[in-house]
C-alpha cells in the first residue's frame, strides 16, 4: 500500500527524517509531498506520531492516461470501493486538476467521480452512499494532470495539524505543524533548551515544544478523530495496544522532564493580551503540558533579567505582523523587540518568524540562518540570530581592526598603485563639488583608464565596483589580475573594510536582465540624498535601487512638484515619487509591473515619514495603465523613465527607440495643458522621434542633469522636458470660436 502525506512548503526534509524515524519504507519526495510504502498499521502509527504532516491519503489506483469525463467515470466504476466502505457510509469527493486536457472544471470532476462510485454501488447493492460535504465518513480525492490520473482515499480525516488541544478560538494563531517546524528549526544541535516566547499568543510554539520534549504523540490528545477508524481493516484491540504504547512513552517522557527541571516550568511565554494568555493556558491544559509552561502577562518592553529564566535559554517567537491583524504601531513593536533581543539576550540564540519583506529591517542583527516557512497563506522567513556578548563583540572588533590595519599597510603592486593614484586624483577633483552639495553617494571612477574597464560607485561607507564586459582579446587570467588590483586599490583609497566592497559584473543586457534577482542574501541599507533617505540593495540585483546618475533628475522633479499631481511611470523603487512628495506634490501615483520594486517604493516613502492617502502604488504594465485611464484623468507632472528593452511574458516586447513615440503620445493625452512630461532613459544611442519634436515643445535638458561625478561617463543618460505647444492651444481655441460663429 502506498500512502501520500501533504507537507508544507520547504518542510519536506523534516518530513523525510520523521518518516525514517518511524521505520517507514521506500520514502520518496513527490514534488513537495511525501510518500511511503507500508501496511495499514504503518499508516496508523504515522497519523499518531507525525508532527509535520497536514494530511495522509491512501493511493487506491493510478493510470497513465489523461481521462475525459466518460473514461474517468468508467475508470472509477471499476474500483472496488466496497473493500473499504459500504453504501451505508456517507462520502465526499475532492479533486486537484493540473493542466488536464479534457477536464478543467472542479465541480464537473467531483460529480463524475461521485456518479462512478454510486453507479457501482447501485449495481452491486441496489442502494448508494449519500453525499456529506461537511462531515463525511469517507473522502475520495482525484488528482488529474495532462498525462495521468490518481485516485486516493483520505486516511487521516481532519488535518493532522489539528491536534485538538486548541479549545479557545483566537483571532490569529500559528498552525500546530507550522509551530513544530519553527521549534524544530530553531533548536541548536538537538539540545534540550529552556525556551522563551515573548509574543506567546495562543501558546502553540511552547505547547509543541513540550509535546516533543515529553515524547507525546500528537495523535494521543484525541485518538478518536481519525478517518481510518471507519476502515473495514480497523481492529480496536490492536489500536488500543498502540495507544497504550504511546501513553507509556509519554509517561516516561513526562517523568524525565520533571526530573530534569525539578518539577518546575522550563518553557516561558509572555504576552500583553490577557485574553490570549487565557487561551494559551486553556490550550496547554488540554494538551496536558501546562505543568511545564509558565505564562505571564508582560509587555516586551517590560521584560528584564528578573522576568527571564536564569542561565541559558533560547528565544523562539512569532511576533504580530500587520498582514494577519491590524497593529497600531508595528514599527514600534519591532523596535522594542530589537531592544529586548540586543539587551536581554546576549550570548543566546534567537529565532523570529515574520514575513520576509516586512519588519526585519528593525532587527539590528545579521541572521546566521534563514528558512522559508508558510504560515497559512503567508510566506514567512524564520531567521536565526546569535546575540554576541559585550566581551565577544570587543574581541571581534579588535580582530577586525587589526586585519583592517594590516590590509591598509600591505604594499600595492604596480597595477593596483596606478589605479589607487587615479582614484585619489578623482577624489580630490570631486571634493569641492561633493562637499558643497552634501553628496555622500557618487561615482568615483568610470573606465578612466582603458586597462581598468569598470565603474566605482561610493555609497557613504560602502562601495560597488562593477566590471564592464571584458573584451574578447583579454585573457581571463589578466582580467582576474586587474580585478584584484582594483579591489585592493579601492579598499586602500576609501579606507573601508573588505566586507563593505561589493563586486559585480556588467555585460550587455536586454529587457529585464538587469533587474533579475540574484540568489544571494539581501544586504539592504539606508543612504541619504538631499535630506531624504533611500534603501539600497548591494547584493540581489545588478542595480542597487538608486540610480546615482539620476541625482539631478530627482532634484529637477523636487523643485518643480509643488502643488502638482505627479505620475511616475516605470517607477522602479519610487525615488522620483519621494522627491516629488518632498517638493510639495499634492498626490503621487507610482506605476510598475514588478511588485518587489513597488514594495521598496512604499518602504522609501515610509522611512521618509511621508506616505499618506494621496500616494498610490499601482502594479501594472505601463501601456495597460495608460490605456485604462479616462480622458479626464490628467496630471500636472509626469515622469517617464522606461527601460531600453523589456521582454514580457504576457505582452509584446518593448523596444525604447521603436516604441517611445507611442508611449509619449499616450502620456501626453493625460498631461494637463500647462503640465510637463519629464522623459529620461539610459539608452546612450537614443534619438528623440522627429514626430514628437514636431508635435510638442521638446527641450533636451540632458547636460543640465549630469553632475560632475558623471561628466566622464559618456552619454550616460538622456533627459527631455516635453510640454504641449501653447501656439497649438491658441489655434485650437480660435478654430473652436470660428466654428461656433459659423465662419
KEDRENTI-129152 format. One record per residue (C-alpha): chain; residue in one letter; x, y, z. Coordinates in steps of 0.25 Angstrom, whole numbers, padded with zeros to 4 digits. Layout:
BEGIN
REC   chaine   residu    east   north      up
REC        A        a       X       Y       Z
...
***
This chain:
BEGIN
REC   chaine   residu    east   north      up
REC        A        x    0000    0000    0000
REC        A        x    0005    0014   -0004
REC        A        x    0002    0026    0005
REC        A        x    0003    0041    0002
REC        A        x    0006    0051    0012
REC        A        x    0003    0066    0010
REC        A        x    0015    0074    0015
REC        A        x    0016    0090    0016
REC        A        x    0026    0098    0007
REC        A        x    0040    0095    0010
REC        A        x    0038    0085    0021
REC        A        x    0040    0072    0013
REC        A        x    0053    0069    0019
REC        A        x    0047    0070    0033
REC        A        x    0036    0060    0028
REC        A        x    0046    0050    0022
REC        A        x    0054    0050    0035
REC        A        x    0041    0048    0043
REC        A        x    0037    0036    0033
REC        A        x    0051    0030    0035
REC        A        x    0050    0031    0050
REC        A        x    0036    0023    0049
REC        A        x    0043    0012    0041
REC        A        x    0035    0014    0029
REC        A        x    0040    0009    0015
REC        A        x    0042    0014    0001
REC        A        x    0041    0028    0005
REC        A        x    0040    0038   -0006
REC        A        x    0039    0053   -0009
REC        A        x    0027    0054   -0018
REC        A        x    0028    0069   -0023
REC        A        x    0027    0075   -0009
REC        A        x    0019    0063   -0003
REC        A        x    0024    0051    0004
REC        A        x    0020    0037    0000
REC        A        x    0024    0023    0006
REC        A        x    0021    0009    0005
REC        A        x    0014    0002    0017
REC        A        x    0003   -0006    0022
REC        A        x   -0010   -0001    0029
REC        A        x   -0003   -0001    0043
REC        A        x    0009    0007    0038
REC        A        x    0000    0018    0033
REC        A        x   -0008    0018    0047
REC        A        x    0005    0020    0054
REC        A        x    0009    0031    0045
REC        A        x   -0004    0038    0048
REC        A        x   -0002    0037    0063
REC        A        x    0012    0041    0063
REC        A        x    0014    0051    0051
REC        A        x    0017    0065    0056
REC        A        x    0019    0071    0042
REC        A        x    0009    0065    0033
REC        A        x   -0004    0072    0029
REC        A        x   -0012    0060    0023
REC        A        x   -0010    0046    0020
REC        A        x   -0016    0039    0008
REC        A        x   -0016    0024    0003
REC        A        x   -0014    0023   -0012
REC        A        x   -0024    0013   -0018
REC        A        x   -0021    0014   -0033
REC        A        x   -0013    0021   -0043
REC        A        x   -0014    0021   -0059
REC        A        x   -0004    0027   -0068
REC        A        x   -0015    0034   -0077
REC        A        x   -0022    0047   -0078
REC        A        x   -0036    0044   -0076
REC        A        x   -0048    0051   -0081
REC        A        x   -0061    0051   -0073
REC        A        x   -0067    0038   -0079
REC        A        x   -0054    0030   -0077
REC        A        x   -0052    0036   -0063
REC        A        x   -0065    0031   -0059
REC        A        x   -0063    0017   -0065
REC        A        x   -0049    0016   -0058
REC        A        x   -0055    0020   -0045
REC        A        x   -0067    0009   -0046
REC        A        x   -0056   -0002   -0048
REC        A        x   -0050    0001   -0034
REC        A        x   -0055   -0008   -0022
REC        A        x   -0059    0003   -0012
REC        A        x   -0067   -0008   -0004
REC        A        x   -0054   -0013    0001
REC        A        x   -0053    0000    0009
REC        A        x   -0068    0004    0011
REC        A        x   -0082    0001    0008
REC        A        x   -0093    0009    0003
REC        A        x   -0098    0012    0017
REC        A        x   -0086    0021    0019
REC        A        x   -0086    0036    0014
REC        A        x   -0076    0041    0005
REC        A        x   -0070    0054   -0001
REC        A        x   -0061    0056   -0013
REC        A        x   -0050    0066   -0015
REC        A        x   -0040    0068   -0026
REC        A        x   -0028    0074   -0031
REC        A        x   -0027    0078   -0046
REC        A        x   -0013    0082   -0053
REC        A        x   -0013    0084   -0068
REC        A        x   -0023    0073   -0071
REC        A        x   -0026    0074   -0086
REC        A        x   -0041    0069   -0084
REC        A        x   -0046    0073   -0070
REC        A        x   -0044    0087   -0065
REC        A        x   -0056    0089   -0056
REC        A        x   -0055    0084   -0042
REC        A        x   -0070    0083   -0040
REC        A        x   -0071    0074   -0052
REC        A        x   -0059    0065   -0048
REC        A        x   -0065    0063   -0034
REC        A        x   -0079    0060   -0040
REC        A        x   -0073    0050   -0050
REC        A        x   -0065    0043   -0039
REC        A        x   -0077    0042   -0029
REC        A        x   -0086    0037   -0041
REC        A        x   -0076    0026   -0044
REC        A        x   -0076    0021   -0029
REC        A        x   -0091    0022   -0027
REC        A        x   -0093    0015   -0040
REC        A        x   -0084    0003   -0036
REC        A        x   -0092    0003   -0022
REC        A        x   -0105    0002   -0029
REC        A        x   -0101   -0009   -0038
REC        A        x   -0096   -0017   -0026
REC        A        x   -0105   -0013   -0015
REC        A        x   -0117   -0006   -0020
REC        A        x   -0114    0006   -0012
REC        A        x   -0103    0017   -0012
REC        A        x   -0096    0025   -0002
REC        A        x   -0101    0039    0002
REC        A        x   -0092    0051    0000
REC        A        x   -0088    0059    0012
REC        A        x   -0078    0070    0009
REC        A        x   -0077    0075    0024
REC        A        x   -0074    0062    0031
REC        A        x   -0073    0050    0022
REC        A        x   -0070    0036    0027
REC        A        x   -0060    0035    0015
REC        A        x   -0054    0045    0006
REC        A        x   -0049    0041   -0008
REC        A        x   -0039    0050   -0015
REC        A        x   -0036    0050   -0030
REC        A        x   -0023    0056   -0036
REC        A        x   -0023    0059   -0051
REC        A        x   -0012    0064   -0060
REC        A        x   -0009    0064   -0075
REC        A        x   -0003    0051   -0074
REC        A        x   -0008    0043   -0063
REC        A        x   -0019    0041   -0052
REC        A        x   -0019    0036   -0038
REC        A        x   -0029    0032   -0028
REC        A        x   -0028    0034   -0013
REC        A        x   -0036    0031    0000
REC        A        x   -0034    0040    0012
REC        A        x   -0027    0032    0023
REC        A        x   -0025    0043    0034
REC        A        x   -0038    0050    0033
REC        A        x   -0037    0064    0039
REC        A        x   -0024    0071    0037
REC        A        x   -0013    0065    0045
REC        A        x   -0008    0079    0049
REC        A        x   -0021    0080    0057
REC        A        x   -0016    0073    0070
REC        A        x   -0030    0076    0077
REC        A        x   -0024    0084    0089
REC        A        x   -0028    0097    0083
REC        A        x   -0040    0099    0092
REC        A        x   -0041    0115    0091
REC        A        x   -0043    0121    0077
REC        A        x   -0033    0133    0076
REC        A        x   -0033    0144    0064
REC        A        x   -0019    0139    0059
REC        A        x   -0011    0127    0063
REC        A        x    0001    0118    0057
REC        A        x   -0004    0105    0052
REC        A        x    0001    0093    0060
REC        A        x    0010    0087    0050
REC        A        x    0016    0100    0046
REC        A        x    0019    0103    0060
REC        A        x    0026    0090    0062
REC        A        x    0034    0093    0049
REC        A        x    0038    0106    0055
REC        A        x    0042    0100    0068
REC        A        x    0050    0089    0061
REC        A        x    0058    0098    0052
REC        A        x    0061    0107    0064
REC        A        x    0068    0097    0072
REC        A        x    0083    0096    0072
REC        A        x    0089    0082    0071
REC        A        x    0076    0076    0076
REC        A        x    0080    0080    0090
REC        A        x    0069    0082    0100
REC        A        x    0067    0096    0103
REC        A        x    0059    0105    0112
REC        A        x    0050    0113    0103
REC        A        x    0045    0128    0104
REC        A        x    0034    0133    0095
REC        A        x    0032    0148    0097
REC        A        x    0019    0148    0088
REC        A        x    0013    0135    0092
REC        A        x   -0001    0137    0087
REC        A        x   -0009    0125    0088
REC        A        x    0003    0117    0093
REC        A        x    0005    0108    0081
REC        A        x    0021    0108    0080
REC        A        x    0023    0105    0094
REC        A        x    0012    0094    0094
REC        A        x    0018    0087    0082
REC        A        x    0032    0088    0089
REC        A        x    0026    0082    0102
REC        A        x    0020    0071    0094
REC        A        x    0033    0068    0087
REC        A        x    0041    0068    0099
REC        A        x    0032    0059    0107
REC        A        x    0031    0050    0094
REC        A        x    0016    0051    0094
REC        A        x    0010    0046    0081
REC        A        x    0001    0057    0075
REC        A        x   -0010    0047    0072
REC        A        x   -0011    0043    0086
REC        A        x   -0018    0056    0090
REC        A        x   -0031    0052    0082
REC        A        x   -0029    0038    0077
REC        A        x   -0043    0036    0073
REC        A        x   -0043    0047    0062
REC        A        x   -0037    0039    0050
REC        A        x   -0043    0034    0037
REC        A        x   -0036    0021    0038
REC        A        x   -0045    0017    0050
REC        A        x   -0056    0015    0040
REC        A        x   -0048    0006    0030
REC        A        x   -0052   -0009    0030
REC        A        x   -0038   -0013    0033
REC        A        x   -0038   -0005    0046
REC        A        x   -0036   -0014    0059
REC        A        x   -0040   -0008    0072
REC        A        x   -0031   -0017    0081
REC        A        x   -0019   -0014    0072
REC        A        x   -0021    0001    0072
REC        A        x   -0023    0001    0088
REC        A        x   -0010   -0006    0089
REC        A        x   -0003    0005    0080
REC        A        x   -0009    0015    0089
REC        A        x   -0005    0009    0102
REC        A        x    0010    0008    0096
REC        A        x    0009    0023    0092
REC        A        x    0003    0026    0106
REC        A        x    0015    0019    0113
REC        A        x    0025    0027    0104
REC        A        x    0018    0040    0108
REC        A        x    0018    0036    0123
REC        A        x    0033    0033    0122
REC        A        x    0036    0046    0115
REC        A        x    0028    0054    0125
REC        A        x    0035    0047    0137
REC        A        x    0049    0051    0130
REC        A        x    0045    0065    0129
REC        A        x    0040    0066    0143
REC        A        x    0053    0061    0148
REC        A        x    0062    0069    0138
REC        A        x    0056    0082    0143
REC        A        x    0052    0079    0157
REC        A        x    0037    0079    0154
REC        A        x    0038    0094    0150
REC        A        x    0034    0100    0137
REC        A        x    0044    0101    0126
REC        A        x    0036    0108    0116
REC        A        x    0033    0123    0118
REC        A        x    0022    0130    0110
REC        A        x    0019    0145    0111
REC        A        x    0009    0154    0105
REC        A        x    0002    0167    0107
REC        A        x   -0012    0162    0104
REC        A        x   -0019    0155    0115
REC        A        x   -0029    0148    0106
REC        A        x   -0018    0142    0098
REC        A        x   -0011    0137    0111
REC        A        x   -0024    0131    0116
REC        A        x   -0026    0124    0102
REC        A        x   -0011    0119    0103
REC        A        x   -0013    0114    0117
REC        A        x   -0026    0106    0113
REC        A        x   -0019    0100    0101
REC        A        x   -0007    0096    0109
REC        A        x   -0016    0089    0120
REC        A        x   -0024    0082    0109
REC        A        x   -0011    0077    0103
REC        A        x   -0006    0072    0117
REC        A        x    0006    0081    0117
REC        A        x    0002    0092    0126
REC        A        x    0012    0088    0137
REC        A        x    0024    0091    0128
REC        A        x    0020    0104    0123
REC        A        x    0019    0118    0131
REC        A        x    0010    0128    0125
REC        A        x    0011    0143    0130
REC        A        x    0005    0156    0125
REC        A        x    0016    0165    0121
REC        A        x    0019    0175    0110
REC        A        x    0032    0172    0103
REC        A        x    0038    0186    0107
REC        A        x    0036    0181    0122
REC        A        x    0044    0168    0120
REC        A        x    0057    0169    0128
REC        A        x    0066    0159    0135
REC        A        x    0057    0158    0147
REC        A        x    0046    0153    0137
REC        A        x    0054    0143    0129
REC        A        x    0059    0130    0134
REC        A        x    0073    0128    0140
REC        A        x    0084    0122    0131
REC        A        x    0084    0119    0117
REC        A        x    0071    0120    0109
REC        A        x    0066    0120    0094
REC        A        x    0057    0131    0089
REC        A        x    0046    0126    0079
REC        A        x    0035    0135    0075
REC        A        x    0024    0138    0065
REC        A        x    0022    0153    0067
REC        A        x    0010    0160    0062
REC        A        x    0010    0165    0047
REC        A        x    0000    0174    0040
REC        A        x   -0003    0164    0029
REC        A        x   -0011    0156    0039
REC        A        x   -0016    0167    0049
REC        A        x   -0017    0182    0050
REC        A        x   -0005    0187    0058
REC        A        x   -0005    0201    0063
REC        A        x    0010    0203    0063
REC        A        x    0016    0191    0056
REC        A        x    0030    0199    0055
REC        A        x    0030    0202    0070
REC        A        x    0027    0187    0073
REC        A        x    0039    0182    0065
REC        A        x    0048    0193    0071
REC        A        x    0044    0188    0085
REC        A        x    0047    0174    0080
REC        A        x    0061    0178    0075
REC        A        x    0064    0185    0088
REC        A        x    0059    0173    0096
REC        A        x    0068    0164    0088
REC        A        x    0081    0172    0088
REC        A        x    0080    0176    0102
REC        A        x    0074    0164    0109
REC        A        x    0078    0152    0101
REC        A        x    0093    0154    0100
REC        A        x    0100    0141    0098
REC        A        x    0088    0134    0093
REC        A        x    0081    0129    0080
REC        A        x    0068    0136    0076
REC        A        x    0058    0131    0065
REC        A        x    0048    0140    0059
REC        A        x    0037    0136    0049
REC        A        x    0031    0148    0041
REC        A        x    0028    0151    0026
REC        A        x    0041    0152    0019
REC        A        x    0039    0166    0013
REC        A        x    0033    0172    0026
REC        A        x    0039    0177    0039
REC        A        x    0052    0170    0039
REC        A        x    0059    0183    0036
REC        A        x    0057    0187    0050
REC        A        x    0065    0175    0056
REC        A        x    0079    0181    0057
REC        A        x    0086    0167    0055
REC        A        x    0090    0159    0043
REC        A        x    0083    0145    0043
REC        A        x    0093    0133    0043
REC        A        x    0082    0125    0036
REC        A        x    0069    0127    0029
REC        A        x    0058    0117    0026
REC        A        x    0045    0120    0017
REC        A        x    0032    0115    0024
REC        A        x    0018    0117    0020
REC        A        x    0009    0122    0032
REC        A        x   -0004    0118    0025
REC        A        x   -0004    0126    0012
REC        A        x    0006    0136    0017
REC        A        x    0021    0133    0012
REC        A        x    0030    0136    0024
REC        A        x    0044    0135    0028
REC        A        x    0049    0128    0040
REC        A        x    0062    0136    0043
REC        A        x    0072    0131    0054
REC        A        x    0081    0140    0061
REC        A        x    0092    0139    0071
REC        A        x    0094    0151    0080
REC        A        x    0108    0154    0084
REC        A        x    0112    0157    0098
REC        A        x    0119    0170    0100
REC        A        x    0133    0163    0102
REC        A        x    0131    0155    0089
REC        A        x    0128    0168    0082
REC        A        x    0140    0175    0087
REC        A        x    0149    0163    0083
REC        A        x    0143    0163    0069
REC        A        x    0144    0178    0067
REC        A        x    0159    0177    0071
REC        A        x    0161    0166    0061
REC        A        x    0155    0174    0050
REC        A        x    0163    0186    0054
REC        A        x    0176    0178    0053
REC        A        x    0172    0172    0040
REC        A        x    0168    0185    0034
REC        A        x    0181    0192    0038
REC        A        x    0189    0180    0033
REC        A        x    0182    0181    0019
REC        A        x    0183    0196    0019
REC        A        x    0198    0195    0021
REC        A        x    0201    0184    0011
REC        A        x    0209    0189   -0001
REC        A        x    0201    0190   -0014
REC        A        x    0207    0185   -0027
REC        A        x    0209    0193   -0039
REC        A        x    0195    0192   -0045
REC        A        x    0188    0194   -0032
REC        A        x    0197    0206   -0029
REC        A        x    0193    0212   -0043
REC        A        x    0178    0210   -0040
REC        A        x    0179    0215   -0026
REC        A        x    0186    0228   -0031
REC        A        x    0175    0230   -0041
REC        A        x    0164    0229   -0030
REC        A        x    0171    0239   -0021
REC        A        x    0173    0248   -0032
REC        A        x    0158    0247   -0035
REC        A        x    0154    0249   -0021
REC        A        x    0162    0262   -0020
REC        A        x    0155    0267   -0033
REC        A        x    0141    0264   -0027
REC        A        x    0143    0268   -0013
REC        A        x    0139    0282   -0015
REC        A        x    0126    0278   -0022
REC        A        x    0123    0267   -0012
REC        A        x    0125    0276    0000
REC        A        x    0117    0288   -0006
REC        A        x    0105    0279   -0009
REC        A        x    0106    0270    0003
REC        A        x    0107    0258   -0006
REC        A        x    0111    0245    0000
REC        A        x    0107    0235   -0011
REC        A        x    0114    0237   -0024
REC        A        x    0122    0231   -0036
REC        A        x    0137    0232   -0033
REC        A        x    0142    0225   -0045
REC        A        x    0137    0221   -0059
REC        A        x    0147    0214   -0068
REC        A        x    0156    0226   -0068
REC        A        x    0168    0216   -0071
REC        A        x    0166    0207   -0083
REC        A        x    0173    0195   -0076
REC        A        x    0163    0196   -0064
REC        A        x    0149    0195   -0070
REC        A        x    0140    0197   -0058
REC        A        x    0132    0207   -0050
REC        A        x    0133    0210   -0036
REC        A        x    0121    0216   -0028
REC        A        x    0122    0220   -0014
REC        A        x    0110    0219   -0004
REC        A        x    0115    0226    0008
REC        A        x    0123    0216    0015
REC        A        x    0121    0205    0005
REC        A        x    0125    0204   -0010
REC        A        x    0121    0196   -0022
REC        A        x    0132    0192   -0032
REC        A        x    0125    0188   -0045
REC        A        x    0133    0182   -0056
REC        A        x    0129    0185   -0070
REC        A        x    0129    0173   -0080
REC        A        x    0143    0169   -0083
REC        A        x    0148    0170   -0098
REC        A        x    0149    0157   -0106
REC        A        x    0164    0159   -0107
REC        A        x    0167    0160   -0092
REC        A        x    0171    0147   -0085
REC        A        x    0163    0142   -0073
REC        A        x    0175    0142   -0064
REC        A        x    0179    0156   -0068
REC        A        x    0164    0161   -0065
REC        A        x    0165    0154   -0051
REC        A        x    0178    0160   -0048
REC        A        x    0173    0174   -0052
REC        A        x    0160    0172   -0043
REC        A        x    0169    0168   -0031
REC        A        x    0177    0181   -0034
REC        A        x    0164    0189   -0034
REC        A        x    0159    0183   -0021
REC        A        x    0172    0185   -0013
REC        A        x    0173    0200   -0018
REC        A        x    0159    0203   -0015
REC        A        x    0160    0198   -0001
REC        A        x    0172    0206    0001
REC        A        x    0167    0219   -0005
REC        A        x    0153    0218    0002
REC        A        x    0159    0212    0015
REC        A        x    0147    0203    0016
REC        A        x    0147    0188    0021
REC        A        x    0147    0177    0011
REC        A        x    0132    0173    0014
REC        A        x    0128    0187    0010
REC        A        x    0132    0186   -0004
REC        A        x    0123    0179   -0014
REC        A        x    0128    0174   -0027
REC        A        x    0119    0172   -0039
REC        A        x    0120    0169   -0054
REC        A        x    0112    0177   -0064
REC        A        x    0110    0171   -0078
REC        A        x    0101    0175   -0090
REC        A        x    0087    0172   -0086
REC        A        x    0074    0173   -0092
REC        A        x    0060    0174   -0086
REC        A        x    0059    0171   -0071
REC        A        x    0072    0164   -0069
REC        A        x    0078    0176   -0062
REC        A        x    0067    0175   -0052
REC        A        x    0067    0160   -0050
REC        A        x    0069    0155   -0036
REC        A        x    0082    0148   -0032
REC        A        x    0081    0137   -0022
REC        A        x    0088    0144   -0010
REC        A        x    0084    0148    0004
REC        A        x    0080    0163    0003
REC        A        x    0089    0173    0009
REC        A        x    0080    0186    0009
REC        A        x    0084    0199    0015
REC        A        x    0079    0213    0016
REC        A        x    0087    0224    0010
REC        A        x    0084    0239    0009
REC        A        x    0082    0249   -0002
REC        A        x    0077    0263   -0002
REC        A        x    0071    0261    0012
REC        A        x    0064    0249    0008
REC        A        x    0066    0234    0012
REC        A        x    0066    0223    0002
REC        A        x    0068    0208    0002
REC        A        x    0080    0202   -0006
REC        A        x    0082    0187   -0008
REC        A        x    0096    0183   -0011
REC        A        x    0094    0168   -0014
REC        A        x    0082    0163   -0020
REC        A        x    0082    0171   -0033
REC        A        x    0092    0177   -0043
REC        A        x    0086    0191   -0039
REC        A        x    0085    0196   -0025
REC        A        x    0071    0202   -0024
REC        A        x    0077    0216   -0026
REC        A        x    0082    0221   -0040
REC        A        x    0093    0231   -0036
REC        A        x    0094    0237   -0050
REC        A        x    0079    0242   -0048
REC        A        x    0082    0250   -0035
REC        A        x    0080    0263   -0043
REC        A        x    0067    0258   -0050
REC        A        x    0062    0255   -0036
REC        A        x    0065    0269   -0032
REC        A        x    0059    0275   -0044
REC        A        x    0046    0267   -0040
REC        A        x    0046    0272   -0026
REC        A        x    0048    0287   -0030
REC        A        x    0036    0286   -0039
REC        A        x    0026    0278   -0032
REC        A        x    0019    0288   -0023
REC        A        x    0004    0287   -0024
REC        A        x    0005    0277   -0035
REC        A        x   -0002    0263   -0038
REC        A        x    0010    0255   -0040
REC        A        x    0011    0242   -0048
REC        A        x    0023    0233   -0048
REC        A        x    0023    0222   -0059
REC        A        x    0033    0210   -0059
REC        A        x    0035    0216   -0045
REC        A        x    0045    0205   -0040
REC        A        x    0047    0208   -0025
REC        A        x    0040    0221   -0025
REC        A        x    0051    0230   -0022
REC        A        x    0046    0241   -0032
REC        A        x    0032    0240   -0025
REC        A        x    0038    0242   -0012
REC        A        x    0045    0255   -0017
REC        A        x    0032    0259   -0023
REC        A        x    0025    0258   -0010
REC        A        x    0037    0265   -0003
REC        A        x    0035    0276   -0013
REC        A        x    0020    0278   -0009
REC        A        x    0013    0269   -0019
REC        A        x   -0002    0268   -0015
REC        A        x   -0002    0254   -0020
REC        A        x    0007    0243   -0025
REC        A        x    0004    0231   -0033
REC        A        x    0015    0221   -0035
REC        A        x    0013    0210   -0046
REC        A        x    0022    0198   -0049
REC        A        x    0019    0183   -0053
REC        A        x    0029    0178   -0042
REC        A        x    0023    0176   -0028
REC        A        x    0036    0175   -0021
REC        A        x    0040    0189   -0026
REC        A        x    0027    0195   -0022
REC        A        x    0029    0189   -0008
REC        A        x    0042    0196   -0008
REC        A        x    0036    0209   -0013
REC        A        x    0026    0208   -0001
REC        A        x    0037    0206    0009
REC        A        x    0044    0218    0003
REC        A        x    0032    0226    0006
REC        A        x    0031    0220    0020
REC        A        x    0045    0223    0024
REC        A        x    0044    0237    0020
REC        A        x    0031    0239    0028
REC        A        x    0023    0244    0017
REC        A        x    0013    0233    0011
REC        A        x   -0002    0237    0013
REC        A        x   -0015    0234    0006
REC        A        x   -0011    0243   -0006
REC        A        x    0000    0233   -0010
REC        A        x   -0003    0221   -0019
REC        A        x    0005    0209   -0023
REC        A        x    0000    0202   -0035
REC        A        x    0005    0189   -0041
REC        A        x    0002    0189   -0055
REC        A        x    0009    0189   -0069
REC        A        x    0010    0204   -0073
REC        A        x    0003    0203   -0086
REC        A        x   -0008    0196   -0080
REC        A        x   -0009    0206   -0069
REC        A        x   -0009    0218   -0078
REC        A        x   -0020    0211   -0087
REC        A        x   -0029    0209   -0075
REC        A        x   -0029    0224   -0071
REC        A        x   -0041    0232   -0074
REC        A        x   -0040    0244   -0083
REC        A        x   -0042    0254   -0071
REC        A        x   -0030    0246   -0063
REC        A        x   -0019    0257   -0064
REC        A        x   -0007    0260   -0057
REC        A        x    0002    0273   -0056
REC        A        x    0015    0266   -0056
REC        A        x    0018    0252   -0062
REC        A        x    0032    0245   -0060
REC        A        x    0035    0235   -0071
REC        A        x    0047    0226   -0069
REC        A        x    0045    0214   -0078
REC        A        x    0055    0202   -0079
REC        A        x    0063    0201   -0092
REC        A        x    0057    0187   -0095
REC        A        x    0047    0179   -0088
REC        A        x    0043    0164   -0091
REC        A        x    0029    0162   -0084
REC        A        x    0023    0148   -0083
REC        A        x    0009    0153   -0085
REC        A        x    0011    0165   -0094
REC        A        x    0019    0169   -0106
REC        A        x    0034    0172   -0105
REC        A        x    0037    0187   -0103
REC        A        x    0048    0194   -0111
REC        A        x    0050    0208   -0106
REC        A        x    0055    0214   -0119
REC        A        x    0044    0208   -0127
REC        A        x    0032    0210   -0117
REC        A        x    0036    0223   -0109
REC        A        x    0027    0231   -0119
REC        A        x    0015    0223   -0116
REC        A        x    0018    0223   -0101
REC        A        x    0020    0238   -0100
REC        A        x    0007    0241   -0108
REC        A        x   -0001    0233   -0098
REC        A        x    0005    0241   -0087
REC        A        x    0002    0254   -0093
REC        A        x   -0012    0250   -0094
REC        A        x   -0013    0251   -0079
REC        A        x   -0004    0263   -0077
REC        A        x   -0010    0276   -0073
REC        A        x   -0009    0286   -0084
REC        A        x    0000    0294   -0075
REC        A        x    0007    0282   -0070
REC        A        x    0021    0275   -0072
REC        A        x    0026    0262   -0076
REC        A        x    0040    0259   -0072
REC        A        x    0045    0247   -0081
REC        A        x    0059    0241   -0077
REC        A        x    0066    0228   -0081
REC        A        x    0079    0221   -0081
REC        A        x    0080    0217   -0095
REC        A        x    0093    0224   -0100
REC        A        x    0089    0224   -0114
REC        A        x    0075    0229   -0112
REC        A        x    0069    0239   -0123
REC        A        x    0056    0246   -0120
REC        A        x    0045    0244   -0130
REC        A        x    0044    0255   -0140
REC        A        x    0029    0254   -0140
REC        A        x    0029    0256   -0125
REC        A        x    0038    0268   -0127
REC        A        x    0028    0274   -0137
REC        A        x    0016    0271   -0129
REC        A        x    0021    0277   -0115
REC        A        x    0031    0286   -0109
REC        A        x    0043    0277   -0106
REC        A        x    0055    0282   -0099
REC        A        x    0067    0274   -0098
REC        A        x    0072    0276   -0083
REC        A        x    0082    0265   -0083
REC        A        x    0094    0273   -0080
REC        A        x    0088    0280   -0068
REC        A        x    0084    0267   -0062
REC        A        x    0098    0261   -0062
REC        A        x    0106    0264   -0050
REC        A        x    0121    0266   -0049
REC        A        x    0124    0252   -0044
REC        A        x    0117    0246   -0057
REC        A        x    0124    0256   -0066
REC        A        x    0134    0246   -0071
REC        A        x    0123    0235   -0072
REC        A        x    0120    0238   -0087
REC        A        x    0105    0240   -0091
REC        A        x    0100    0232   -0078
REC        A        x    0086    0237   -0079
REC        A        x    0077    0246   -0087
REC        A        x    0066    0255   -0082
REC        A        x    0056    0263   -0089
REC        A        x    0045    0273   -0084
REC        A        x    0033    0271   -0092
REC        A        x    0021    0281   -0092
REC        A        x    0008    0284   -0100
REC        A        x    0011    0295   -0111
REC        A        x    0004    0308   -0106
REC        A        x    0002    0313   -0120
REC        A        x   -0005    0300   -0124
REC        A        x   -0015    0302   -0112
REC        A        x   -0017    0316   -0117
REC        A        x   -0020    0311   -0131
REC        A        x   -0029    0301   -0125
REC        A        x   -0037    0311   -0117
REC        A        x   -0038    0321   -0130
REC        A        x   -0043    0309   -0138
REC        A        x   -0054    0306   -0128
REC        A        x   -0058    0320   -0127
REC        A        x   -0059    0321   -0143
REC        A        x   -0067    0308   -0143
REC        A        x   -0077    0314   -0133
REC        A        x   -0079    0327   -0141
REC        A        x   -0081    0318   -0154
REC        A        x   -0069    0324   -0160
***
